[in-house]
C-alpha cells in the first residue's frame, strides 16, 4: 500500500507539472529583446553560463524536458495524428506557443493525472469493490484524461472562430472606409490591425508581416483563411483576390462583403436565439420545476400529514 501511494504521488506530481508547463500563458514579450536586455545588465566579464543560470527553473529544466518527452512520443505516433494535431493548433491560434509534441505531453500527462488520482483514491479509501469495477473506472477516467487536452483545444478553436465571425463585419466596414479614403488595401489592413486587439486583427497583422517579407498578397491571404478555417473568411479572401485579378473596384467589393457578413451575423444571432428555449428545458426540468414543486406542495403535504387523513399513512 505504501508503495502504491508513493508511485501514485509521483505520477500525479509529474502529470501536474507537465500540464502546468503545457498550458502556461503565452509569453507576449520579445524573447530576443529580453535576452539582450539581460546581456546588457552584466558588468565586467560576461559568462554565458551565468546568463543561462539566471533563467527561471521552468525555462531551463522542466520545459526542455517536457519537449524532449514529447519529441520521443511523437516518434511513436502516426504521422496522420501529428498532422491533425498541428492543424488543430493552427486553427486555435497556437495557444501557449505549443506544437504537436507538447500536445502529446499534455495528453499523456492528463491520462497519468486522472489515472493516478483514481489509483490513489481507491488505495486510500479501501473500498470493497471488485477489481473489475475498479479497473474499468480507472481505465475510463484515464482515457478521458488523455482526450481532455483535445477537447480543450477544440473549445479554443470554436472560441477563436466565433470571435472572428463576430468581428468581421466591423473590420470590413473599417477596411471599406480606409480604401474609399484613398489608402491601399495593405495600408487598410494595417489600420485594422492597429485599431483593434482581437484574433482578426492579429491575423491581418500577420498577413502584413508576411507581405513585407516578400510573400505574395494572395498567398498570404489564402494562408490566413486556412489558419482560421471558416467559410466567411474563405469567401472574403476569394472575393479580394478575384477583384485584384479582374481589376474590379476594391471599395465596392469590400462594401458588398461587409453587407453580406452583417446579414450572416444577424442570421447567426437569430439562430442562437431560437436555440435558447430548447436549451432552457434541461435546467428547467432538472432544477427549476423540482424546486417549485417542493415549495408549492410541501405546505399542503404537511397539512395533509397532520390531518385525520394523515393517520392512514402511519
TORTOR-235302 format. One record per residue (C-alpha): z, y, x; residue in three letters. Coordinates in steps of 0.001 Angstrom, whole numbers, plus 500000, padded with zeros to 6 digits. Example, Ala and Ser with C-alpha at 12.3 -4.5 7.8 and 13.67 -1.06 7.14 Angstrom:
! TORTOR-235302
{site {507800, 495500, 512300}, Ala};
{site {507140, 498940, 513670}, Ser};
END
This chain:
! TORTOR-235302
{site {500000, 500000, 500000}, Unk};
{site {500843, 502388, 502833}, Unk};
{site {497520, 501637, 504492}, Unk};
{site {495660, 502315, 501262}, Unk};
{site {497487, 505622, 500850}, Unk};
{site {496614, 506673, 504393}, Unk};
{site {492951, 505692, 504006}, Unk};
{site {492731, 507415, 500632}, Unk};
{site {494279, 510588, 502045}, Unk};
{site {491859, 510620, 504979}, Unk};
{site {488867, 510123, 502684}, Unk};
{site {489984, 512876, 500303}, Unk};
{site {490698, 515367, 503086}, Unk};
{site {487345, 514676, 504745}, Unk};
{site {485452, 514968, 501462}, Unk};
{site {487186, 518235, 500572}, Unk};
{site {486346, 519699, 503990}, Unk};
{site {482670, 518689, 503680}, Unk};
{site {482395, 520077, 500158}, Unk};
{site {484008, 523386, 501118}, Unk};
{site {481645, 523697, 504072}, Unk};
{site {478649, 522840, 501905}, Unk};
{site {479329, 525271, 499068}, Unk};
{site {480590, 528118, 501203}, Unk};
{site {479457, 531574, 500168}, Unk};
{site {476154, 532675, 501727}, Unk};
{site {476566, 534973, 504685}, Unk};
{site {474652, 538139, 503829}, Unk};
{site {475159, 539875, 507165}, Unk};
{site {472696, 539604, 510004}, Unk};
{site {473916, 536900, 512380}, Unk};
{site {471916, 538291, 515306}, Unk};
{site {473359, 541785, 514902}, Unk};
{site {476844, 540320, 514627}, Unk};
{site {476463, 538358, 517857}, Unk};
{site {475033, 541396, 519654}, Unk};
{site {477970, 543499, 518469}, Unk};
{site {480406, 540886, 519766}, Unk};
{site {478455, 540724, 523025}, Unk};
{site {478793, 544481, 523493}, Unk};
{site {482590, 544431, 522992}, Unk};
{site {483227, 542220, 526018}, Unk};
{site {484197, 544131, 529130}, Unk};
{site {483678, 543068, 532717}, Unk};
{site {482073, 539720, 533467}, Unk};
{site {480667, 538151, 530313}, Unk};
{site {481275, 534441, 529901}, Unk};
{site {479173, 532613, 527318}, Unk};
{site {481901, 530020, 526881}, Unk};
{site {484374, 532720, 525838}, Unk};
{site {481858, 534104, 523349}, Unk};
{site {481393, 530671, 521781}, Unk};
{site {485140, 530034, 521650}, Unk};
{site {485558, 533343, 519817}, Unk};
{site {483606, 531953, 516859}, Unk};
{site {485539, 530517, 513867}, Unk};
{site {486519, 526850, 513949}, Unk};
{site {484291, 526035, 510980}, Unk};
{site {481238, 527545, 512691}, Unk};
{site {481881, 525743, 515985}, Unk};
{site {483049, 522305, 514863}, Unk};
{site {483016, 521496, 511155}, Unk};
{site {479666, 522917, 510107}, Unk};
{site {477665, 521395, 513038}, Unk};
{site {479439, 518061, 512484}, Unk};
{site {478557, 518100, 508785}, Unk};
{site {474953, 518947, 509641}, Unk};
{site {474762, 516056, 512119}, Unk};
{site {476113, 513696, 509475}, Unk};
{site {473546, 514999, 507005}, Unk};
{site {470710, 514521, 509501}, Unk};
{site {471843, 510937, 510116}, Unk};
{site {471956, 510270, 506363}, Unk};
{site {468518, 511881, 505982}, Unk};
{site {467026, 509270, 508319}, Unk};
{site {468138, 506541, 505914}, Unk};
{site {466976, 508400, 502792}, Unk};
{site {463453, 508000, 501355}, Unk};
{site {461096, 510888, 502041}, Unk};
{site {460448, 511464, 498341}, Unk};
{site {464159, 512111, 497725}, Unk};
{site {464301, 514575, 500615}, Unk};
{site {461194, 516368, 499346}, Unk};
{site {462644, 516576, 495838}, Unk};
{site {465935, 517965, 497204}, Unk};
{site {464084, 520558, 499290}, Unk};
{site {462078, 521604, 496243}, Unk};
{site {465221, 521996, 494130}, Unk};
{site {466886, 524059, 496854}, Unk};
{site {463865, 526385, 496907}, Unk};
{site {463973, 526756, 493130}, Unk};
{site {467698, 527510, 493300}, Unk};
{site {467160, 530229, 495915}, Unk};
{site {468718, 528260, 498805}, Unk};
{site {472386, 528725, 497764}, Unk};
{site {474668, 528801, 500777}, Unk};
{site {471603, 528505, 503060}, Unk};
{site {471685, 524757, 502645}, Unk};
{site {468984, 522262, 503449}, Unk};
{site {468377, 518724, 502216}, Unk};
{site {470657, 517207, 504875}, Unk};
{site {473590, 519389, 503800}, Unk};
{site {472942, 518451, 500187}, Unk};
{site {473203, 514793, 501174}, Unk};
{site {476525, 515534, 502879}, Unk};
{site {477737, 517179, 499669}, Unk};
{site {476679, 514162, 497615}, Unk};
{site {478408, 511634, 499841}, Unk};
{site {481433, 513938, 500103}, Unk};
{site {481628, 514205, 496316}, Unk};
{site {481372, 510430, 495943}, Unk};
{site {484120, 509928, 498543}, Unk};
{site {486310, 512549, 496889}, Unk};
{site {486047, 511124, 493363}, Unk};
{site {486329, 507530, 494540}, Unk};
{site {489213, 508278, 496904}, Unk};
{site {491114, 510134, 494199}, Unk};
{site {490811, 507196, 491826}, Unk};
{site {491902, 504712, 494524}, Unk};
{site {494889, 506911, 495343}, Unk};
{site {495746, 507320, 491662}, Unk};
{site {495638, 503599, 490923}, Unk};
{site {497641, 502848, 494071}, Unk};
{site {500404, 505340, 493284}, Unk};
{site {500523, 504695, 489526}, Unk};
{site {500866, 500891, 489918}, Unk};
{site {499012, 500159, 486687}, Unk};
{site {498814, 496671, 485223}, Unk};
{site {495108, 496946, 484502}, Unk};
{site {492852, 494087, 485604}, Unk};
{site {490903, 494551, 488819}, Unk};
{site {487604, 494535, 486956}, Unk};
{site {488535, 497603, 484914}, Unk};
{site {489833, 499447, 487984}, Unk};
{site {486661, 498718, 489953}, Unk};
{site {484487, 499788, 487009}, Unk};
{site {486273, 503119, 486518}, Unk};
{site {486289, 503835, 490257}, Unk};
{site {482592, 502988, 490539}, Unk};
{site {481617, 505181, 487590}, Unk};
{site {483519, 508183, 488974}, Unk};
{site {482099, 507578, 492444}, Unk};
{site {478568, 507676, 491050}, Unk};
{site {479494, 510814, 489076}, Unk};
{site {480768, 512448, 492269}, Unk};
{site {477552, 511519, 494069}, Unk};
{site {475374, 513194, 491436}, Unk};
{site {477713, 516158, 490839}, Unk};
{site {476032, 518344, 493562}, Unk};
{site {472661, 517634, 491937}, Unk};
{site {473988, 518817, 488575}, Unk};
{site {475463, 521909, 490227}, Unk};
{site {472103, 522598, 491870}, Unk};
{site {470267, 522194, 488556}, Unk};
{site {472620, 524708, 486950}, Unk};
{site {471805, 527137, 489781}, Unk};
{site {468080, 526634, 489122}, Unk};
{site {468459, 527273, 485386}, Unk};
{site {470562, 530377, 486008}, Unk};
{site {468066, 531799, 488510}, Unk};
{site {465056, 531168, 486285}, Unk};
{site {466840, 532704, 483289}, Unk};
{site {467675, 535800, 485326}, Unk};
{site {464058, 536137, 486458}, Unk};
{site {462753, 535772, 482894}, Unk};
{site {465207, 538385, 481686}, Unk};
{site {464287, 540912, 484370}, Unk};
{site {460502, 540513, 484417}, Unk};
{site {459623, 542954, 481554}, Unk};
{site {461673, 545790, 483069}, Unk};
{site {460312, 545070, 486540}, Unk};
{site {456733, 545110, 485263}, Unk};
{site {457422, 548403, 483485}, Unk};
{site {458565, 549911, 486769}, Unk};
{site {455543, 548427, 488545}, Unk};
{site {453242, 549957, 485927}, Unk};
{site {454838, 553400, 486250}, Unk};
{site {454602, 553306, 490043}, Unk};
{site {450948, 552178, 490031}, Unk};
{site {449986, 554783, 487427}, Unk};
{site {451724, 557426, 489558}, Unk};
{site {449370, 556629, 492442}, Unk};
{site {451276, 554078, 494532}, Unk};
{site {449649, 550911, 495751}, Unk};
{site {450750, 547553, 494422}, Unk};
{site {452641, 546667, 497627}, Unk};
{site {454471, 550011, 497575}, Unk};
{site {455310, 549491, 493888}, Unk};
{site {456816, 546067, 494636}, Unk};
{site {458794, 547649, 497456}, Unk};
{site {460181, 550204, 494983}, Unk};
{site {461264, 547403, 492642}, Unk};
{site {462997, 545569, 495475}, Unk};
{site {464818, 548772, 496452}, Unk};
{site {465934, 549834, 492963}, Unk};
{site {467422, 546527, 491814}, Unk};
{site {469531, 543766, 493277}, Unk};
{site {468689, 540579, 491432}, Unk};
{site {466687, 537415, 492009}, Unk};
{site {463387, 539041, 491040}, Unk};
{site {463845, 541989, 493396}, Unk};
{site {464761, 539588, 496203}, Unk};
{site {461569, 537615, 495510}, Unk};
{site {459478, 540804, 495621}, Unk};
{site {461184, 541834, 498848}, Unk};
{site {460324, 538516, 500447}, Unk};
{site {456691, 538927, 499399}, Unk};
{site {456599, 542361, 501045}, Unk};
{site {458056, 540991, 504275}, Unk};
{site {455550, 538132, 504329}, Unk};
{site {452661, 540569, 503801}, Unk};
{site {453953, 542736, 506641}, Unk};
{site {453998, 539673, 508888}, Unk};
{site {450315, 539034, 508214}, Unk};
{site {450147, 536724, 505193}, Unk};
{site {447555, 537495, 502549}, Unk};
{site {448897, 539062, 499376}, Unk};
{site {447525, 536365, 497075}, Unk};
{site {449041, 533603, 499229}, Unk};
{site {452419, 535352, 499381}, Unk};
{site {452448, 535838, 495614}, Unk};
{site {451433, 532239, 494949}, Unk};
{site {454267, 531080, 497188}, Unk};
{site {456634, 533332, 495233}, Unk};
{site {455502, 531756, 491953}, Unk};
{site {456060, 528274, 493446}, Unk};
{site {459552, 529214, 494627}, Unk};
{site {460552, 530496, 491178}, Unk};
{site {458825, 527815, 489122}, Unk};
{site {458414, 529439, 485700}, Unk};
{site {455226, 529811, 483677}, Unk};
{site {455686, 533558, 483158}, Unk};
{site {455640, 534251, 486894}, Unk};
{site {452655, 531942, 487403}, Unk};
{site {450617, 533749, 484745}, Unk};
{site {451622, 537151, 486161}, Unk};
{site {450560, 536187, 489689}, Unk};
{site {447276, 534734, 488402}, Unk};
{site {446520, 537945, 486475}, Unk};
{site {447262, 540138, 489513}, Unk};
{site {445090, 538019, 491818}, Unk};
{site {442248, 537941, 489296}, Unk};
{site {442362, 541720, 488804}, Unk};
{site {442264, 542205, 492569}, Unk};
{site {439242, 539936, 492951}, Unk};
{site {437314, 541336, 489967}, Unk};
{site {438181, 544996, 490527}, Unk};
{site {439941, 545479, 487190}, Unk};
{site {442428, 548345, 486870}, Unk};
{site {445790, 547123, 488168}, Unk};
{site {447742, 549512, 485918}, Unk};
{site {446037, 548164, 482805}, Unk};
{site {446701, 544558, 483816}, Unk};
{site {450358, 545324, 484537}, Unk};
{site {450805, 547067, 481191}, Unk};
{site {449318, 544086, 479332}, Unk};
{site {451521, 541682, 481283}, Unk};
{site {454589, 543829, 480584}, Unk};
{site {453921, 543792, 476845}, Unk};
{site {453447, 540018, 476885}, Unk};
{site {456659, 539464, 478853}, Unk};
{site {458599, 541655, 476448}, Unk};
{site {457271, 539663, 473478}, Unk};
{site {458246, 536410, 475208}, Unk};
{site {461725, 537723, 475953}, Unk};
{site {462195, 538686, 472310}, Unk};
{site {460980, 535250, 471217}, Unk};
{site {463409, 533578, 473619}, Unk};
{site {466260, 535705, 472237}, Unk};
{site {465309, 534716, 468679}, Unk};
{site {465168, 531062, 469707}, Unk};
{site {468658, 531262, 471215}, Unk};
{site {469919, 532997, 468072}, Unk};
{site {468531, 530194, 465897}, Unk};
{site {470319, 527611, 468042}, Unk};
{site {473719, 529249, 467541}, Unk};
{site {474521, 527724, 464072}, Unk};
{site {473775, 524230, 465394}, Unk};
{site {475911, 524764, 468496}, Unk};
{site {478786, 526082, 466366}, Unk};
{site {479001, 522859, 464359}, Unk};
{site {480733, 520973, 467184}, Unk};
{site {483662, 523382, 467747}, Unk};
{site {483944, 523988, 464004}, Unk};
{site {484064, 520280, 463211}, Unk};
{site {486424, 519337, 466047}, Unk};
{site {488685, 522374, 466357}, Unk};
{site {488470, 524904, 463511}, Unk};
{site {488301, 522628, 460452}, Unk};
{site {491201, 520327, 461525}, Unk};
{site {493351, 523399, 462236}, Unk};
{site {492540, 524860, 458817}, Unk};
{site {493318, 521547, 457129}, Unk};
{site {496690, 521380, 458878}, Unk};
{site {497572, 524970, 457968}, Unk};
{site {496489, 524642, 454322}, Unk};
{site {497652, 521113, 453499}, Unk};
{site {500954, 520939, 455411}, Unk};
{site {502947, 523041, 452854}, Unk};
{site {501537, 521013, 449971}, Unk};
{site {502331, 517750, 451778}, Unk};
{site {505925, 518867, 452441}, Unk};
{site {506455, 519824, 448796}, Unk};
{site {504979, 516510, 447695}, Unk};
{site {507237, 514652, 450099}, Unk};
{site {510402, 516338, 448804}, Unk};
{site {509434, 515932, 445120}, Unk};
{site {510117, 512976, 442880}, Unk};
{site {506664, 511634, 443650}, Unk};
{site {507580, 511534, 447320}, Unk};
{site {510001, 508661, 446683}, Unk};
{site {507036, 506355, 446271}, Unk};
{site {506230, 506745, 449953}, Unk};
{site {509774, 505994, 451220}, Unk};
END
